[in-house]
Amino acid sequence: MKQHIQLLIALLGLNWYLPAQDPKPISESPVYREWVDLTRGNGSVLKALIVYPESGTSTKAIILIHENLGLNEWIMTFSQELADQGFLVIVPDLISNTVEGVEKTTDFENTDKVRDAIYALEQEQITMDLNAVYNYVKNDASGHGEISVIGFSWGGSQSFHYATQNPNLENVIVYYGTAPEDLSTLKNIKSPVYGFYGGADNRVNISIPDTEASMKEYGNLYFFDIYESVGHAFMSRGAQEKYGPNTMAYEKSWNKLISILK
């Protein structure tokens, strides 16, 4: 069925990129991935997963920022799907080596411990970590210097905040995250910001009008889509359910996301 849809899309001359509903297991994907170690100023090691596409030319790069569940299997799978579209992807594990004796997200005892570690992070350290990741991928020979950032939920808020700190990003993608509380910092943004939100996610959505007004005041580009009948985290939920509103929102936003990035 997917092949038939893709053929119809090609015949119509449309740019539509179907996400993999049943992605290959990470171990079977043709893309190459490896862990890299970046040294923080305090001497600890920031672990980051880097995923290389199959490509004969240099490519655009993406910094992918995880949710408050850390760098888990779903984030790894999503990074693989982005690499399958031809992008160089780097995913920092922002809680790696922040708790004594715990090297990576997958080493934590449970998700509650993961959340505790994430909410204990200081914003200044997160920004320094993202700067280290940006500089690493900026100097990777397989990329050509154009770097976008994508974040989900907590990571979506971090991608919005990072846009206020780094004026050299190509695109900033915010999945159901909020702008910084100090909206005056939005004046520092030089990149277009694209938001994807669930219509039933009122906690996040109540912040959109003020964010939109501030972005407009500072002359910044801010575009957003709101998908009805879905709530928070519709991307990870849509990847897990057989089919339903979250899956439909996933597919719509995936097509829009890849069009923006390409």
N, C-alpha and C positions, 0 to 999 in steps of 0.2 A: 504493500500500500504506500509506504513512504517513497519508494522509487517512482511510483506512478504520479504521486503529487509533485515530486521534484521535476519529473519530465514535463508535466503540465506547466509548472512555473517557468522552466527553461523556455518552453515554446511561447509562452506569453511575454518573455523578456523581463521577468520580474526578478528582483534581488530578494530572495527569501531563504533563510538558512535554518533548516530544521534541526533542532537539538536532538541529540541521541537519547531516545526514551530508554533504550537498553544499552548504555555505553559499555564498551569493552572493559573487562576488568583491568585495573591499573597495570597488572603484570603482563597483560597481553597487548596493550596499546603499542603502536610502533613509535610513538614519541619517546624521546630520551629524557630521563629525569635524574637529578642527583641532589643531594643535600650539600649546601655550602655553609661554611662557618665565617661569620663576620664578628670582629672583636669590638665590643662596646668600650666606651671610655673608662668604665670601671673595671675592665679586664675580663668581664664575663663574655660568654659566646652567644651571639644571636644566631640561631639556626634558621635557614631559609631553604625552601624547596624550589628548585629552578627546573622548568620544564621546557625543553627545546622542541620546536616543530620540525617536521620533515620539510626542509626547504633548501633550495639551492642558492638563495639570495638572502641578504640581511633583511630583517623583519622588524615590525613594530613590536614594542614591548609593553607588558602590562604588570603592574604591581597589584596583587590581589590581597585584600585585607579581610581576614576571617571574622566571623561573628563572635559572640561571647562564649561560644563553645570551642574556640580555639581552632588550630589547624587539624581538623578531623578528616575522616574519610570522604565526606561529601565535598569539602573544599578541595581535597586532592583530585576528586573526580571532575569537579568543575574546571580546575586548572588544566586537566587533560583535555577536556572538551574545547577550551579556548586554544590550546596548542594545536589541536586537530584542525582548527580554522586558520592556522598559519601564524599564530602569535607566539612570541617568546614570553613566558610567564614566570614571574618570581613571586613566591608566597612566603612572607616572613612569619615565623612562629613567634609572635610577640611576647609570649610567656615562657619561651624557652630559657632555661637557666635563670629564671627569676625567683624560683623557690628552691631552697637548698635540697640537693639530691634528686631533682626532677629536671631532666634534660629537655624533653619535648612534651607537647600537649598529650600525646598518646601514652605518656608515662604516668599521668596523673591517676589517682585512685578512682575518681568518678567525676561526672560533669559539674557537680557542686564545687569541687576543689578547683576545677578549671575556671569557673566563674569567679570564685574568690580571688584567684591569682590575677585574672584580667582586671577586675575592679580595683585591685591594689596597685595597678600600674600608674605611674605619674605621667601626665601629658607631655612634659618636657622630654622624658625618656622615650616615649612612643615616637615623638617627632624626630629625635636623634636616630632611632632605629630605622625609621622610614627613610631618612636622609642617607643612611648607610646603604640601604637596599637600593635606593635610587642611583647612587653613585656607582654601586657594583654593576647594575644592569646597564647603566649609561656607558660603561667601559667594556661591556661584553661585545666581542667582535661580531657575534651573530645578530646583533641588533643594529639599527641605524640611527638610534638616538631619540626617536619619538616614543615617549613613554606616557601611558595613561594609567589611571588608578581606579580600581573598582573595589567597593566595600559593601558588606552586607550587615544590616542592623547596627550593632556596635561598630563594626568595621565601616558601615556606611557613614556614620557620624565621623569616624576617623578620617575617611577619605575627604569629607567636606572640610574638616579642620585642616588637613594637610594641604588642601588647595589654598588656604590662607597663608601657608608657610613656604610653599614652593611655586613660584610664578612660571615655571618652565614645563608644567604638565600639559600634555596635548588635550586630553579629555579627563573629566572627573565624573565618575559614575557612582551615584548614591542609591543603594537599594534600602528602602525603608529605614533610613537614618535621618538624623536631624542636623541642622546647622549649628555652629557654635553658639553658646548662650549669648556671648557678646557679639551682637550682629554688626557692630562697627568694624570687626575684623574682616568682614566680607569685602571691604574696600580693597583689600590686598589681592583678591583673586583676579588672575589674568586668563584663566582657562574657562571654557564652557562647562557648565555643570548640568548633568542630566539626572533627574530623579525618577525612581520607579516606586510606586506606593500601592498598598492595598486599600480599597475603599472602606473596609471595615476596621482599619488600623487608626482609630481616632487619636490615640495617644501621640502618634507621630504626626498625623495629618493636621492637627490643630496648630502645628508650628509652621505649616506651609505658607499661609497668607503673609505673615510677618517676614518670613524668609524671602518670599517673592518680591515684596515691597522693597526690602533692603537691597536685594540684588539689582532691582530696577533703578533704585536711587543711585547706586554706584556705577550704573552703566554696564553691569555684568550680564552675561548670557546664562539664563537659567530656564531649562525646559523640563517638564515633568509629565508623566503619565500616571493616572490613577486607575487601577483595575477593580471594577465592581465585584462584589460578592466574595472577596478574599480579604484575609487579615494580614497580620505580620508574618514574615518569613515564608512568603508564598513560593519563593524559589526552591528552598530546600524541601518544603512540603510537597510542592508540585513534582519534584524529582522522585519522591517516594510513593505518592499515591498512584493507583492504577490509571485513573483518569477522572477529572473533575474540574471544578473552578480553579484550583491552584495550578493544575497542569496547563490549563488554557492560558492563565496569566503568565506562567513560565514561558510558554511558547511565544506568546506575543512579545514579551519583553526581550526574550532571546533574539528574535528577529530584529527588533529595534536596536538592541545592544550591538550585534555584529555589524549592522549597517553603519552605526555611529563609528565603531572602531575601524572599519575598513574604508 
